[in-house]
Amino acid sequence: MEAVVRDLETATGRAGNAAGLGRVLEGIRSAIADKAGPGSDALAVGRAASRLYDAFLVRASELARDGPDDPPGCFALAVLGSQGRREQFLATDQDNALILAEANSDEQAFAAYAARLAEVLAGAGMPPCPKGIMAASPQWRKSVAQWFASIDAAAARPDAEAVLTVSLLADLRPVAGDASLVAAVAGHLCQRAAGTTLLTRGLAREALRFGPPALLFGHLPSGLFGLGHGVVDLKAAAVYPLVLGIKALALDAGLCAPDTLGRLDGLVAASLIGEELAGALRTALRIVSALRLTAQAEAWRQGRAMENRIVLSHLSAAALADLETALKAAGRLRDILEHHFSLHCLT
């Protein structure tokens, strides 16, 4: 896939407007969809896809800066969520943030730039984040000092909103501009999260809000005697429990890797989990990612909305067995989170 990625990166850099970027985006999605199917290394595809979306965002930023209100001074454009973790596939929206070097930067110019960036991305076919998590929203456009203050406030009052903010910022990764600004915010977040047990506990409890469906005699219902036509939301059943649970353990340990596999490696290196469990969780991530990639690719080819729901009766016996394996690994992680964070003590 490397040659395809390089060609698409070149095409992205040559796009002269939003329409040109839109044509490249279709090529990116086609390349990702072509890698779906049995035997695909979905985690590697996710990293390649994120590399292409990075280039796409960089070019959109360059087009957005080509205006009368080009923002002055030093700043960084960063991504969050699955793009920040390099775990992206076909279903994408605008999850980004701005980190400014100085609090007294020209807010009007940065607001205008962020609005143009959102407009270019939307014009190219990448919709705005429905939750407003993008630089065009003032709460996601701050100076380093203001980001520090937001993190300190979250640590001082670790309510549900604070947990969400910390979870998003933990995935922060620079795409354009001064990467040291992102490193400063990420480092401060890592330090405060490791010292604020209620924050990491809250993140672990959020992971437990989701989880796998109940197994019937240890199996998914449609895998036993062909019972039912159940539908599983892969994101709720496995992605959230795995990603959030591993993130909670890593932040609690002061580990700053922005991606799930990197967090797992750090937990093993710190002897906080064993290699056998880490291997089971890596396998679970690969299985669920492959199923998500396949489902999104099929929906994209058919012109349907891309989501994370799969019909169990449509899976092969091998795929169903793999999914059961992944869900059982997520269940093991759930037990560890409950014990490590004493979640039975929280109301």
Secondary structure, DSSP 8 states (H G I E B T S, - for coil): -HHHHHHHHHHHHH--SHHHHHHHHHHHHHHHHHT-STT--HHHHHHHHHHHHHHHHHHHHHHHHSSTT---S-EEEEE-HHHHTT---S---B-EEEEES-TTS-HHHHHHHHHHHHHHHHHTT--B-TT--STTSGGGEEEHHHHHHHHHHHHHS--HHHHHHHHHHHT-EEEEE-HHHHHHHHHHHHHHHHT-HHHHHHHHHHHHTS-----BTTB-GGGSTT----EEEHIIIIIHHHHHHHHHHHHHTT---SSHHHHHHHHHHTTSS-HHHHHHHHHHHHHHHHHHHHHHHHHHHTT----SEEEGGGS-HHHHHHHHHHHHHHHHHHHHHHHHTTGGG--
